Amino acid sequence: MRSSGRLLLALLPALLLCAPGAAGAPADRGEDGSLEQLLREVRRRREAAAAKLAVPVTDLVQQLQKASTGDGEAAEKAKVQLVALGTEAAPLLVPHLDPGQGALGPDRRRASLVAEVLEQLPTRSVTDALITMARTGSPHGRLNALRVLGTSPDRAAAGACLIEAVRTSDKDTRVQALRSLARLGGAEHETVLVEALAETDPDVLRAVLTALTGVRSVAGRERVRTLMGAPQLAVPLVKEITAYLRAIAPSLAPEDFEALARLAAHESVAEKDGLLILDTIADLQPQLDAKLHKLFEPLLANQFLRTDAQLCLARLGDRNERRDLIKRFDELVARNEDWAGGYEQRGGVLLKLGEYGEAARDYARAVKLYQTQGREIEDSIYIELARAYVLDQNLKKAHEALTEGGLASGALKQLKTDPDFQTLAESGKYGRIFD
């Protein structure tokens, strides 16, 4: 006790120098230089700083309240200003995390926005208040407090509270606690998350998979592999499972891809989910050994998945499937050379096979036929034509395709963040089309 007291006494002058309003001023120890006097001085300065921040914090929270009805730009501006006030504002913001029992939508939205601010102001000074709210607040207040605890620098106390919520709370609260545990990180918290992957509630499983994906944790890999072997549980979670496997791609083993292929072939998997799984396997490029190839047999026999199964195998290096696939689409075009849809379909296959120049020619031919026949051309055709040109390093043609397509600003804004369009977006000459 004596040594810890001496340590605190030694640190207090530094604390006082760092306190608001104390820059460059020597620490005032009082007449007797006692520890009690130093602590009183720290509290006084903190209270003075809080008093100065009270008015701007209140004003900005009121702005959040007004913006909570849908003005996203105003909300973002107020959030930025609150974050700029620094961690000294955090204790003043914590009470606003709880909208109260029976709160209406705008109040709940404002409280959620405050939570977003506090996530950017991690400080130990609010740990106790957050833990209290997480245990005793209104339902929405508890969720917000648990959310902020996910970024707490006080990992031990925050983690203990989150684990307590996982063990003892209702589903919605548990889901938020699991998400925050993933953000908090650490082997002891990952253990709790992995344990939750053994549950059967799809909402809990979805939350855990999303959380593990966000932090790229490999801890859940074996449990996820087991999950894929239980289609009744895995089928509703195909999107989350594939996103998780993509996030930890370097650590995947052959068994993971085999489990994915089996899941894709299961009779209860919807066509769109089967296509998502096949795209994932192809993108992650596992070694195509005899065992994995054999698992594709039921997929090749599925009339809805056959083309994408062939495409996946071709992308993994199966030359026979590649040759047969291209031959089939060549025959499709040859049967009716004036059908734009045939060129569009073959262009899509060639694009995925990396034949960018040939894909661009097919899409351009499809556009020409649609125009000649006076038919409406969907935005997606111009987008894929431009994608093929960009990937073929023809930025000028890509720019022309997007210009001709006359895409709405929202569609162009979304394309700007598409990795395939990165070189076009970064081009000083042609990238301005996204603006």
N, C-alpha and C positions, 0 to 999 in steps of 0.2 A: 504493500500500500504506500509506504513512504517513497519508494523509488518511482511509482507511477505518479504520485503527487508532484515529485520534483520534476518529472518529465513534462507534466502539464504546465507547471509553473514556468518551465523554460520555453515552452511553445507559445504561451499566451502573448508575449510581446509581439511575436510575428503575426499572430492572429489580429491583434489590435492594429498593427500597421496595415494589414490587408482589409480592415473593416472600412465600409464607406465613410468618407469624410476624414480618413486618418492618413491619407497618403503623405508621406514625408514627415509626419509628426511623430515624436517619440511617444512610447507607451506611457500613459499616466497611471502609475501604480498607487496613487493616493498617498496620504501622509505616511502610512506604515508599510506600504508596498505589499500588503497582504494578498493572498490568493482570492479571498472574498471580494476585495476591492477591485481586483482585476476582472473577476467574473461580472461584477456589477457594471463595469465600464463596457465590457463586450456586449452585455444585454442592452445597455443604454444606446450604444451606437447602432445595434441591429434594429432596435425599436424606432430610432430616428430615421434610419434608412427605409424601414417599412412604411413609416408615416409619409415620407416623400413619395413613395411609389403607390400608395393607396388610391389616390385620385386618378392617375393615368391607368392603373389596372382596372378600376371600376368603369372608367369611360370606355376602355377597349373591350371589356366583357360585354358592355351594353351594345357596342357595335357588332359584336359577335351575335348577340341576341337578335338584332335587327336583320343581320345577314343570314341567320339560320333558316329563314323562309325561302331561301333559294338563290341569293346573290353570292355566287361562289367567289367572284373577284373581290368583293368587299370583305368576305370572310378571310380570304388568303392575306389581304393587306393587314387586317387586324391581327392575325396570327403572327405575321412577320414582326409587327411592332411589339407584340407581347414578348416574343422570343428575344428581341433586342434589349428588353429591360434587364435580362440576365437572371441568374438563379436567385437573386434576392427577391424577385417577384413570385417565386414558386409558392412560398407559404401563403401568400394572399390569393393564389389561384386555386389551391386545393379545395376550399369550401364550395367552389363553383362546379366541381366535378359531380356533385350530387344534385340532380334536378328536383329531388323530393318525391315522395309517394304520389302516385297518380299523375305525374307530370305529363304535359301535353307534348306533341311532336317538336315544336320550336324550342322548348326548354331542354328536351333531351338532346336535340341537335346541338344547341349551344354548349351543353356539358361535354358532348363528344368532341367538339372543337377545342375546348379547354384541355381535354385529355391529349389531343394532338400537340398542343403547345407544351404541356408538361413533359411529354416524351422527349422533347428537344431541350429540356432544362433539367437534366439529371442532377440531383443534389441530395445528400444525406439529411439535409435539414427537414425534409418532408416525409421521411420514411415512416416515422411513428404515426403521423396523421393519415397517411395512405393505408397503413395496416389497419388502423382503427376503422376507417371508412370501408375497407374491404370486408370487415367482419360485421359491421353494424349498420352500414348505410342502406339506403333504399336499393331495390334491385338494380336500377341503372347506375346508381352511385357506386355500388360494389363492383360492377363490371368495369366502370371507368377507372376506379382505383387499381384494380387488378391489372388493367391494361398498362397503366403508367408504371407499376412495379416491375414490368418487364424490362424497363430501361434503367432501373435503379442502380446506383453505384454501390449500394449496400446489399450485395448479392446474398449474403448469408441470411439476413433478416427477411429480405424480400422473397427469397427462395422458400424459406420456411412457411411464410404466409401463403404462397402460391400452392405449395404441396398440400398444405392444410385444406385449401379450397378444393383441390382435386379430390382429396380423400372424403370430404364431408359435404360437399355442396350439391345443388341441383345441376341439371345438365348444362344449361346456358352458362352458369358460373364456372363449371368445370372446363368447358370448352375455352373460355377466355383465359382461365388460369393455365391451361396447357399451352396455349399460344404464347403467353408471356414467359413461361418456363423455357420455351425454345429460344426466345430472344435473349433471355438472361444467360443462357449457355451454361456449360459445365457438365462434367460426366455425371454428377449426382442428379442433375435435373433431366438429362437425357434418359437416364434409367427410368424415371417416372413416365416419360413420354413413350418409351418403348413398351413398358408394361401396358399402357393404354391401347396399344395396337392389338392386344389380345382380346379387346372387347368386341361386342357385336353391334353396338349402336352406330349406324352409318354417319350420324352427325359428329360423334366423337372421333371416329376414324378419319373422317374428312378433315376435321380440325387438326388432328395430330399430323396427318400427311402433309397438309399445307404448311404447318409450322416447321416440320423437319425440312421441307423443301426450301423454305425461306432462309434457313441457316445452313443449308447443304450438309446436313448431318448424316453420316453413314451409319449411325448407331442402329437405325431401324431397318437396315437392308434385309437381314435374315427374316425378321417378322413380316416384312412386306412380301418377301418371296413366299412365305407360308400363306399370307393373305391371298395372293394370286392363285394359290391352289385350292381356294374355297370360293368358287364362282358366286355362290349365293351372297357372299359378303363383298366380293371384289367387283362384280358387274356394275353396281351403282357408283363405283369409285374409279372407273377407268381413267378419267381425266386427271384425277389427283395422283393416281399410281404412276402414270406415264410421266407426269411433271416431276415427281420425286426421282424417278429413275434417270431422267435427263439431268437433274441437278447433281446427281452423284455418279455420273457416267464413268469417270475414270476408275471407280472402285467396283464396277459390276463384274460378275463372273458369268461363265457360260450358263450356269443354272438359272440365272435371272432371266436371260433371253429365252431359255426353254420354257420357263414358267409363263412368260409373256405370250409366246406362240401358242401354248396350250389354252391360255385364257382367250385369245383371239378366236380360236376354233370352237369354243364352247357354244352350244346351241342357244344359250340365253343372252349372248352378247349381241347388241344392236349393230347394224351395219356401220353406222357412223363411228361407233367405238372400235369395231374391228379395224376400220381404216386408220383410226388414230393409233392403234397399237402397231399396225404394220408400218406406218410412217415413222413411229418412234424407233422400231427395230432398225429400219433402214438408215435413219439419221445417225444412230449410235454405232453403226458399223461393227457388229460383232463378227468373229470369225465364223464363216459358214462351213461347219463340219457336217459329217454325215448325220449325226443325231439331230441337229437343228434342222437340216434339210428335210428329214423325214417328217418332222412335226408340221411341215407345210403341206403335206399331202391332203388333209381335209380342207385346208384353206384353198388349195388349187381346185378342189372339187366343188367349192361353194360358188354358185353362179354370181352372187353379189360381191364376193371378195376376190374372185379369180384374178382379175386384171391387176389389182393392187398387190396380191400375193406374188404374182409374176414380177411386177415392178420391184417389189422389195427384194426378191431373190436376185433380180438383175443388178440392182444397186449394190448387192453384197458380193457380186462377182460371178454369178451363174451365167455363163455365156449362152448356154442353150435357151434359157428362159428369156434372155435379152433378145436373141435372134427371133424366137417365136413371137414375142410380144410385138416387136417392130413389124414383122411380116404380117401379123394380124391387122394392125392398123394401116399398113400400106394397102392391104386388100380392101379395107373399109373405105379408104379414099378412092381407090381405083374403081370401085363399084358405082360411085356417083361423084364425079369430079366437080360437079357444080353444087355440092352440098357443103355449106360452110361448117356445119357441125362436125363433119369428118376431119377437116383440117384442125379445128379447135381441139378435138379430142386427141389427135395425134400430137399436136403441139404440146399439150399438157404432159403427155408421156415422155416426149423428147426432152422437155424442160427438166423433168425429174431425173432423167438419165444423164443430164449434163451436156446434152447436145444443143447448146444454146442458139447457135446460128441457125440450125435447121428448125428449131422450135419457133424462132422469130419469123422465119419464112412462112411457116404454117399459120401462125396467128395473123400475119399480114395478109395472107391469102384469104383467110376467113373474114377479115374486116372488109376486104375488097368485094367479096361476094355478097356480104350483107348489104353493102352500099349499093351495089349494082341491082340487087333485088328490092331495094327500097325498104329494107327491114331495119328495125331498131337494133342498135348495137349496145349490149350491156357494158357497164363500166369495167366489169371483171376482165373482159377480153382486152381492152386497152391496157389495163394494169398488167396482165400477164405478158402481153406483147412488149410493154416497156421493161418488165422484169427480165425477159429473155435478152433484150438489147443491152441492158445494164450488165448482166452477167457475161455477155459476150463482149464487154468493154466498148460498146458503141453508145456513148452517152448522148451524142447528137440525135440519133434515131430514137432513143428512149425519151428524150425531151420532146421530140416531135409527136411521138405516140401519145404522151400524156396531154400535150397541148391540143391535139386533134380530138382526144376523148372528152375534153371539156369537163373534167372531174370537179366536183364540188370541193370547196376549201377543206371541209372536214375530212374527206377521203384523202386529199393530198397531205394533210397534216398527219394522218395516220401512216401513210406511206413513208413519210420522212423518217419515222422511227423504225421502219422495217430494215433489218440487216442487209437484205438483198439490194436495197436502194441507197446504201451508205455512200458509195462512191459518187452517185449522182447528187445526193444531198450536199456532199462536201465540195462539189465542183463550183468554182467561182463563176464559171460561164453559164452552166445549166442548172445549178442548184437552186437558183432563185425562183424556179417554178413552184417550189413548195411554200413560198412566201406570198 
